[in-house]
Amino acid sequence: MERSNTVREENLLIVVAVEEYSRRHGISANETIKLFKEYGIFDSIRQCYDTLHTQDIYECVEFAEDILKRKSA
């Protein structure tokens, strides 16, 4: 896959993760983005793209939640 396609797909996973996390936790997308930036979630999603893109699209949210639980413990 071309790099530009990969970047678009990574961005799609990030958007889904932000939107779904916001919905699940009753917070705004802006609050979620701030939280994800603080804990490096965006970088983690990009680093694990090769695995995450083979999973259900909402697996990205589970991945983000797991990182947040581990880093905030």
N, CA, C and O atoms as a DFTB+ gen file, in Angstrom:
292 C
 N C O
     1  1       0.845      -1.174       0.000
     2  2       0.000       0.000       0.000
     3  2       0.892       1.240       0.000
     4  3       1.908       1.278       0.695
     5  1       0.515       2.244      -0.775
     6  2       1.266       3.483      -0.796
     7  2       1.202       4.152       0.564
     8  3       0.240       3.982       1.313
     9  1       2.234       4.908       0.867
    10  2       2.296       5.580       2.163
    11  2       1.112       6.528       2.364
    12  3       0.574       6.613       3.468
    13  1       0.700       7.241       1.309
    14  2      -0.422       8.173       1.467
    15  2      -1.706       7.429       1.821
    16  3      -2.519       7.928       2.599
    17  1      -1.891       6.231       1.249
    18  2      -3.061       5.420       1.609
    19  2      -2.967       4.957       3.056
    20  3      -3.966       4.943       3.775
    21  1      -1.786       4.584       3.473
    22  2      -1.590       4.145       4.850
    23  2      -1.884       5.284       5.818
    24  3      -2.537       5.077       6.841
    25  1      -1.410       6.477       5.505
    26  2      -1.659       7.629       6.370
    27  2      -3.154       7.891       6.466
    28  3      -3.662       8.170       7.552
    29  1      -3.866       7.805       5.350
    30  2      -5.320       7.996       5.378
    31  2      -5.989       6.947       6.254
    32  3      -6.891       7.268       7.028
    33  1      -5.559       5.713       6.140
    34  2      -6.139       4.634       6.944
    35  2      -5.809       4.802       8.427
    36  3      -6.653       4.541       9.285
    37  1      -4.596       5.233       8.724
    38  2      -4.234       5.513      10.116
    39  2      -5.124       6.616      10.669
    40  3      -5.622       6.521      11.790
    41  1      -5.319       7.659       9.874
    42  2      -6.169       8.778      10.293
    43  2      -7.602       8.318      10.525
    44  3      -8.260       8.784      11.455
    45  1      -8.087       7.410       9.690
    46  2      -9.439       6.873       9.864
    47  2      -9.559       6.155      11.205
    48  3     -10.539       6.341      11.926
    49  1      -8.576       5.346      11.535
    50  2      -8.603       4.650      12.823
    51  2      -8.593       5.645      13.982
    52  3      -9.280       5.447      14.984
    53  1      -7.821       6.701      13.841
    54  2      -7.751       7.718      14.893
    55  2      -9.092       8.427      15.046
    56  3      -9.554       8.640      16.167
    57  1      -9.715       8.791      13.937
    58  2     -11.018       9.464      13.994
    59  2     -12.052       8.566      14.655
    60  3     -12.811       9.018      15.511
    61  1     -12.086       7.300      14.266
    62  2     -13.034       6.361      14.862
    63  2     -12.769       6.221      16.358
    64  3     -13.703       6.207      17.160
    65  1     -11.512       6.120      16.725
    66  2     -11.169       5.981      18.141
    67  2     -11.620       7.207      18.937
    68  3     -12.179       7.070      20.025
    69  1     -11.379       8.394      18.401
    70  2     -11.781       9.622      19.096
    71  2     -13.299       9.689      19.226
    72  3     -13.825       9.941      20.310
    73  1     -13.989       9.467      18.131
    74  2     -15.453       9.568      18.158
    75  2     -16.083       8.535      19.090
    76  3     -16.973       8.857      19.876
    77  1     -15.618       7.309      18.996
    78  2     -16.213       6.248      19.811
    79  2     -15.843       6.406      21.286
    80  3     -16.688       6.189      22.154
    81  1     -14.604       6.778      21.582
    82  2     -14.205       7.003      22.970
    83  2     -15.039       8.129      23.570
    84  3     -15.514       8.026      24.701
    85  1     -15.212       9.204      22.805
    86  2     -16.026      10.332      23.264
    87  2     -17.443       9.888      23.586
    88  3     -18.001      10.254      24.620
    89  1     -18.019       9.094      22.690
    90  2     -19.388       8.601      22.887
    91  2     -19.477       7.701      24.109
    92  3     -20.377       7.858      24.934
    93  1     -18.557       6.766      24.228
    94  2     -18.590       5.809      25.347
    95  2     -18.437       6.477      26.701
    96  3     -19.029       6.040      27.688
    97  1     -17.644       7.533      26.747
    98  2     -17.315       8.159      28.029
    99  2     -18.046       9.481      28.259
   100  3     -17.825      10.146      29.271
   101  1     -18.908       9.860      27.327
   102  2     -19.719      11.058      27.495
   103  2     -18.919      12.347      27.581
   104  3     -19.282      13.265      28.317
   105  1     -17.828      12.411      26.823
   106  2     -17.018      13.629      26.806
   107  2     -16.930      14.134      25.364
   108  3     -17.253      13.415      24.418
   109  1     -16.495      15.367      25.218
   110  2     -16.407      15.944      23.877
   111  2     -15.209      15.366      23.113
   112  3     -14.277      14.810      23.695
   113  1     -15.276      15.518      21.806
   114  2     -14.148      15.084      20.973
   115  2     -12.897      15.875      21.337
   116  3     -11.796      15.326      21.338
   117  1     -13.057      17.156      21.644
   118  2     -11.899      17.974      22.027
   119  2     -11.252      17.459      23.311
   120  3     -10.027      17.437      23.425
   121  1     -12.067      17.047      24.270
   122  2     -11.527      16.481      25.516
   123  2     -10.796      15.169      25.226
   124  3      -9.737      14.899      25.792
   125  1     -11.371      14.368      24.346
   126  2     -10.744      13.102      23.985
   127  2      -9.417      13.345      23.278
   128  3      -8.427      12.673      23.568
   129  1      -9.389      14.288      22.364
   130  2      -8.151      14.601      21.650
   131  2      -7.075      15.043      22.638
   132  3      -5.927      14.610      22.540
   133  1      -7.435      15.892      23.578
   134  2      -6.478      16.347      24.594
   135  2      -5.935      15.166      25.402
   136  3      -4.732      15.068      25.641
   137  1      -6.826      14.282      25.813
   138  2      -6.438      13.097      26.577
   139  2      -5.530      12.182      25.753
   140  3      -4.506      11.707      26.245
   141  1      -5.907      11.941      24.509
   142  2      -5.113      11.078      23.633
   143  2      -3.730      11.674      23.379
   144  3      -2.739      10.944      23.336
   145  1      -3.657      12.984      23.212
   146  2      -2.351      13.633      23.015
   147  2      -1.493      13.478      24.266
   148  3      -0.308      13.155      24.187
   149  1      -2.108      13.710      25.412
   150  2      -1.385      13.639      26.681
   151  2      -0.761      12.260      26.906
   152  3       0.346      12.150      27.432
   153  1      -1.479      11.219      26.504
   154  2      -1.014       9.853      26.742
   155  2      -0.403       9.183      25.516
   156  3      -0.134       7.982      25.550
   157  1      -0.181       9.921      24.444
   158  2       0.502       9.376      23.268
   159  2      -0.304       8.349      22.494
   160  3       0.267       7.493      21.818
   161  1      -1.627       8.425      22.585
   162  2      -2.486       7.435      21.923
   163  2      -2.356       7.507      20.402
   164  3      -2.319       6.475      19.731
   165  1      -2.286       8.715      19.862
   166  2      -2.188       8.843      18.412
   167  2      -0.948       8.146      17.877
   168  3      -1.014       7.418      16.887
   169  1       0.183       8.372      18.537
   170  2       1.423       7.716      18.113
   171  2       1.322       6.200      18.248
   172  3       1.807       5.458      17.394
   173  1       0.692       5.752      19.323
   174  2       0.539       4.311      19.541
   175  2      -0.328       3.669      18.465
   176  3      -0.018       2.578      17.987
   177  1      -1.410       4.336      18.085
   178  2      -2.269       3.807      17.022
   179  2      -1.482       3.718      15.721
   180  3      -1.563       2.718      15.008
   181  1      -0.720       4.767      15.411
   182  2       0.082       4.749      14.179
   183  2       1.136       3.637      14.220
   184  3       1.360       2.954      13.220
   185  1       1.777       3.457      15.370
   186  2       2.811       2.425      15.494
   187  2       2.234       1.023      15.368
   188  3       2.911       0.119      14.878
   189  1       1.005       0.831      15.798
   190  2       0.381      -0.494      15.779
   191  2      -0.602      -0.654      14.622
   192  3      -1.411      -1.581      14.620
   193  1      -0.536       0.233      13.653
   194  2      -1.471       0.215      12.534
   195  2      -1.510      -1.144      11.839
   196  3      -2.589      -1.643      11.518
   197  1      -0.345      -1.746      11.604
   198  2      -0.307      -3.017      10.868
   199  2      -1.175      -4.086      11.516
   200  3      -1.772      -4.905      10.819
   201  1      -1.247      -4.085      12.815
   202  2      -2.111      -5.038      13.521
   203  2      -3.538      -4.517      13.627
   204  3      -4.491      -5.252      13.365
   205  1      -3.687      -3.260      14.006
   206  2      -5.019      -2.708      14.245
   207  2      -5.900      -2.703      12.999
   208  3      -7.113      -2.894      13.093
   209  1      -5.300      -2.487      11.841
   210  2      -6.153      -2.404      10.649
   211  2      -6.705      -3.764      10.231
   212  3      -7.576      -3.841       9.365
   213  1      -6.207      -4.825      10.837
   214  2      -6.743      -6.162      10.522
   215  2      -7.873      -6.546      11.480
   216  3      -8.527      -7.573      11.298
   217  1      -8.098      -5.714      12.500
   218  2      -9.108      -5.984      13.518
   219  2     -10.400      -5.239      13.192
   220  3     -10.448      -4.435      12.261
   221  1     -11.429      -5.513      13.959
   222  2     -12.654      -4.723      13.898
   223  2     -12.275      -3.265      14.141
   224  3     -11.405      -2.976      14.963
   225  1     -12.917      -2.359      13.439
   226  2     -12.534      -0.949      13.517
   227  2     -12.633      -0.396      14.939
   228  3     -11.879       0.505      15.306
   229  1     -13.543      -0.923      15.729
   230  2     -13.693      -0.438      17.105
   231  2     -12.636      -1.002      18.052
   232  3     -12.563      -0.590      19.210
   233  1     -11.833      -1.920      17.581
   234  2     -10.731      -2.450      18.381
   235  2      -9.754      -1.334      18.751
   236  3      -9.071      -1.407      19.773
   237  1      -9.695      -0.315      17.921
   238  2      -8.834       0.833      18.179
   239  2      -9.221       1.522      19.488
   240  3      -8.358       1.996      20.228
   241  1     -10.511       1.572      19.762
   242  2     -10.986       2.190      20.997
   243  2     -10.554       1.349      22.187
   244  3     -10.088       1.882      23.195
   245  1     -10.707       0.048      22.072
   246  2     -10.269      -0.855      23.146
   247  2      -8.770      -0.695      23.381
   248  3      -8.314      -0.686      24.524
   249  1      -8.016      -0.572      22.311
   250  2      -6.573      -0.368      22.378
   251  2      -6.267       0.925      23.140
   252  3      -5.425       0.937      24.038
   253  1      -6.951       2.008      22.779
   254  2      -6.743       3.301      23.442
   255  2      -7.113       3.215      24.919
   256  3      -6.382       3.715      25.774
   257  1      -8.243       2.583      25.221
   258  2      -8.666       2.454      26.617
   259  2      -7.648       1.660      27.428
   260  3      -7.368       1.997      28.578
   261  1      -7.104       0.624      26.840
   262  2      -6.103      -0.181      27.533
   263  2      -4.856       0.646      27.845
   264  3      -4.315       0.569      28.949
   265  1      -4.407       1.428      26.882
   266  2      -3.240       2.284      27.122
   267  2      -3.526       3.273      28.240
   268  3      -2.703       3.459      29.137
   269  1      -4.684       3.903      28.187
   270  2      -5.040       4.889      29.214
   271  2      -5.105       4.252      30.605
   272  3      -4.651       4.842      31.585
   273  1      -5.666       3.060      30.682
   274  2      -5.744       2.364      31.983
   275  2      -4.350       2.077      32.524
   276  3      -4.074       2.299      33.703
   277  1      -3.470       1.580      31.647
   278  2      -2.117       1.239      32.094
   279  2      -1.309       2.475      32.486
   280  3      -0.581       2.456      33.478
   281  1      -1.437       3.540      31.713
   282  2      -0.629       4.737      31.972
   283  2      -1.160       5.585      33.124
   284  3      -0.403       6.336      33.740
   285  1      -2.454       5.470      33.420
   286  2      -3.005       6.279      34.506
   287  2      -3.034       5.522      35.826
   288  3      -3.418       6.082      36.853
   289  1      -2.638       4.268      35.809
   290  2      -2.643       3.457      37.045
   291  2      -1.460       3.792      37.910
   292  3      -1.297       3.214      38.985
